[in-house]
Amino acid sequence: MADNARPNQHKFLDDKPSRVCGDMSTWITIAVIERIHNDIKNI
C-alpha cells in the first residue's frame, strides 16, 4: 500500500513545493545580499 501511495505524493511534490522552494531560495538569496550590502556600508 505504501508503494501505491507514493506516485501521488511525488506528483504533489512536483506540483507545488518545488515552486515554493524556488521562492524561498530566492528570498534567502535576496536577504543575504542585502545583509552583505549593509555590512559593506558599515565598514
N, CA, C and O atoms as CSV, one atom per row, in Angstrom:
chain,resi,resn,atom,element,x,y,z
A,1,MET,N,N,0.825,-1.205,0.000
A,1,MET,CA,C,0.000,0.000,0.000
A,1,MET,C,C,0.868,1.267,0.000
A,1,MET,O,O,0.520,2.261,-0.638
A,2,ALA,N,N,1.963,1.227,0.696
A,2,ALA,CA,C,2.843,2.395,0.723
A,2,ALA,C,C,3.334,2.723,-0.683
A,2,ALA,O,O,3.432,3.889,-1.066
A,3,ASP,N,N,3.642,1.668,-1.449
A,3,ASP,CA,C,4.125,1.900,-2.814
A,3,ASP,C,C,3.045,2.554,-3.665
A,3,ASP,O,O,3.344,3.392,-4.516
A,4,ASN,N,N,1.783,2.172,-3.436
A,4,ASN,CA,C,0.699,2.765,-4.212
A,4,ASN,C,C,0.517,4.242,-3.858
A,4,ASN,O,O,0.133,5.041,-4.712
A,5,ALA,N,N,0.785,4.597,-2.630
A,5,ALA,CA,C,0.579,5.986,-2.202
A,5,ALA,C,C,1.682,6.890,-2.738
A,5,ALA,O,O,1.495,8.100,-2.867
A,6,ARG,N,N,2.820,6.302,-3.047
A,6,ARG,CA,C,3.976,7.136,-3.410
A,6,ARG,C,C,3.782,7.982,-4.673
A,6,ARG,O,O,4.022,9.188,-4.616
A,7,PRO,N,N,3.367,7.422,-5.793
A,7,PRO,CA,C,3.306,8.238,-7.021
A,7,PRO,C,C,2.494,9.524,-6.837
A,7,PRO,O,O,2.886,10.581,-7.331
A,8,ASN,N,N,1.369,9.438,-6.131
A,8,ASN,CA,C,0.564,10.644,-5.913
A,8,ASN,C,C,1.347,11.672,-5.110
A,8,ASN,O,O,1.309,12.868,-5.399
A,9,GLN,N,N,2.055,11.187,-4.101
A,9,GLN,CA,C,2.849,12.106,-3.287
A,9,GLN,C,C,3.889,12.797,-4.158
A,9,GLN,O,O,4.085,14.009,-4.069
A,10,HIS,N,N,4.551,12.013,-4.997
A,10,HIS,CA,C,5.585,12.604,-5.850
A,10,HIS,C,C,4.970,13.651,-6.773
A,10,HIS,O,O,5.547,14.718,-6.986
A,11,LYS,N,N,3.790,13.337,-7.322
A,11,LYS,CA,C,3.164,14.304,-8.216
A,11,LYS,C,C,2.862,15.587,-7.439
A,11,LYS,O,O,3.092,16.688,-7.940
A,12,PHE,N,N,2.350,15.444,-6.227
A,12,PHE,CA,C,2.057,16.630,-5.410
A,12,PHE,C,C,3.341,17.408,-5.133
A,12,PHE,O,O,3.362,18.636,-5.222
A,13,LEU,N,N,4.408,16.689,-4.797
A,13,LEU,CA,C,5.674,17.361,-4.503
A,13,LEU,C,C,6.185,18.094,-5.737
A,13,LEU,O,O,6.752,19.182,-5.634
A,14,ASP,N,N,5.978,17.486,-6.908
A,14,ASP,CA,C,6.445,18.142,-8.133
A,14,ASP,C,C,5.619,19.397,-8.412
A,14,ASP,O,O,6.139,20.386,-8.929
A,15,ASP,N,N,4.331,19.354,-8.067
A,15,ASP,CA,C,3.445,20.467,-8.403
A,15,ASP,C,C,3.785,21.732,-7.623
A,15,ASP,O,O,4.069,22.772,-8.217
A,16,LYS,N,N,3.756,21.645,-6.286
A,16,LYS,CA,C,3.818,22.889,-5.518
A,16,LYS,C,C,5.163,23.164,-4.863
A,16,LYS,O,O,5.800,24.161,-5.204
A,17,PRO,N,N,5.623,22.332,-3.942
A,17,PRO,CA,C,6.804,22.710,-3.150
A,17,PRO,C,C,7.998,23.131,-3.984
A,17,PRO,O,O,8.784,23.973,-3.549
A,18,SER,N,N,8.156,22.559,-5.186
A,18,SER,CA,C,9.310,22.976,-5.991
A,18,SER,C,C,9.231,24.481,-6.251
A,18,SER,O,O,10.245,25.178,-6.202
A,19,ARG,N,N,8.036,24.970,-6.525
A,19,ARG,CA,C,7.872,26.408,-6.759
A,19,ARG,C,C,8.088,27.168,-5.449
A,19,ARG,O,O,8.721,28.223,-5.432
A,20,VAL,N,N,7.559,26.625,-4.362
A,20,VAL,CA,C,7.716,27.268,-3.054
A,20,VAL,C,C,9.191,27.310,-2.676
A,20,VAL,O,O,9.692,28.333,-2.209
A,21,CYS,N,N,9.881,26.195,-2.881
A,21,CYS,CA,C,11.315,26.142,-2.551
A,21,CYS,C,C,12.070,27.158,-3.400
A,21,CYS,O,O,12.984,27.819,-2.906
A,22,GLY,N,N,11.699,27.289,-4.666
A,22,GLY,CA,C,12.354,28.265,-5.524
A,22,GLY,C,C,12.174,29.668,-4.976
A,22,GLY,O,O,13.118,30.457,-4.939
A,23,ASP,N,N,10.942,29.978,-4.545
A,23,ASP,CA,C,10.691,31.298,-3.969
A,23,ASP,C,C,11.506,31.488,-2.699
A,23,ASP,O,O,12.082,32.553,-2.474
A,24,MET,N,N,11.552,30.442,-1.863
A,24,MET,CA,C,12.292,30.547,-0.605
A,24,MET,C,C,13.760,30.818,-0.874
A,24,MET,O,O,14.353,31.706,-0.262
A,25,SER,N,N,14.352,30.056,-1.789
A,25,SER,CA,C,15.780,30.255,-2.066
A,25,SER,C,C,16.006,31.650,-2.633
A,25,SER,O,O,17.026,32.279,-2.352
A,26,THR,N,N,15.064,32.134,-3.426
A,26,THR,CA,C,15.193,33.492,-3.971
A,26,THR,C,C,15.167,34.513,-2.840
A,26,THR,O,O,15.996,35.422,-2.794
A,27,TRP,N,N,14.204,34.356,-1.922
A,27,TRP,CA,C,14.102,35.308,-0.809
A,27,TRP,C,C,15.332,35.240,0.071
A,27,TRP,O,O,15.837,36.269,0.519
A,28,ILE,N,N,15.829,34.009,0.326
A,28,ILE,CA,C,17.023,33.860,1.167
A,28,ILE,C,C,18.200,34.551,0.489
A,28,ILE,O,O,18.977,35.251,1.138
A,29,THR,N,N,18.326,34.347,-0.827
A,29,THR,CA,C,19.431,34.977,-1.562
A,29,THR,C,C,19.336,36.494,-1.449
A,29,THR,O,O,20.338,37.167,-1.203
A,30,ILE,N,N,18.134,37.030,-1.627
A,30,ILE,CA,C,17.946,38.481,-1.535
A,30,ILE,C,C,18.321,38.967,-0.140
A,30,ILE,O,O,19.004,39.981,0.004
A,31,ALA,N,N,17.875,38.243,0.888
A,31,ALA,CA,C,18.171,38.643,2.267
A,31,ALA,C,C,19.675,38.636,2.512
A,31,ALA,O,O,20.213,39.551,3.136
A,32,VAL,N,N,20.348,37.602,2.020
A,32,VAL,CA,C,21.803,37.504,2.218
A,32,VAL,C,C,22.497,38.664,1.516
A,32,VAL,O,O,23.392,39.292,2.084
A,33,ILE,N,N,22.087,38.949,0.284
A,33,ILE,CA,C,22.719,40.041,-0.467
A,33,ILE,C,C,22.501,41.365,0.260
A,33,ILE,O,O,23.424,42.172,0.373
A,34,GLU,N,N,21.287,41.589,0.752
A,34,GLU,CA,C,21.014,42.841,1.470
A,34,GLU,C,C,21.884,42.940,2.711
A,34,GLU,O,O,22.391,44.013,3.040
A,35,ARG,N,N,22.058,41.809,3.404
A,35,ARG,CA,C,22.894,41.834,4.614
A,35,ARG,C,C,24.327,42.156,4.251
A,35,ARG,O,O,24.982,42.935,4.944
A,36,ILE,N,N,24.818,41.573,3.184
A,36,ILE,CA,C,26.199,41.837,2.759
A,36,ILE,C,C,26.340,43.315,2.397
A,36,ILE,O,O,27.333,43.952,2.749
A,37,HIS,N,N,25.349,43.856,1.697
A,37,HIS,CA,C,25.391,45.276,1.341
A,37,HIS,C,C,25.472,46.135,2.596
A,37,HIS,O,O,26.253,47.085,2.651
A,38,ASN,N,N,24.667,45.805,3.603
A,38,ASN,CA,C,24.682,46.582,4.851
A,38,ASN,C,C,26.037,46.465,5.527
A,38,ASN,O,O,26.556,47.448,6.056
A,39,ASP,N,N,26.618,45.260,5.511
A,39,ASP,CA,C,27.934,45.075,6.132
A,39,ASP,C,C,28.977,45.930,5.414
A,39,ASP,O,O,29.829,46.545,6.056
A,40,ILE,N,N,28.909,45.967,4.089
A,40,ILE,CA,C,29.890,46.743,3.319
A,40,ILE,C,C,29.731,48.231,3.646
A,40,ILE,O,O,30.721,48.950,3.777
A,41,LYS,N,N,28.494,48.683,3.776
A,41,LYS,CA,C,28.259,50.093,4.104
A,41,LYS,C,C,28.842,50.427,5.471
A,41,LYS,O,O,29.388,51.511,5.672
A,42,ASN,N,N,28.725,49.488,6.413
A,42,ASN,CA,C,29.179,49.751,7.786
A,42,ASN,C,C,30.691,49.796,7.884
A,42,ASN,O,O,31.235,50.434,8.786
A,43,ILE,N,N,31.374,49.131,6.973
A,43,ILE,CA,C,32.842,49.075,7.072
A,43,ILE,C,C,33.443,50.446,6.733
A,43,ILE,O,O,34.663,50.608,6.759
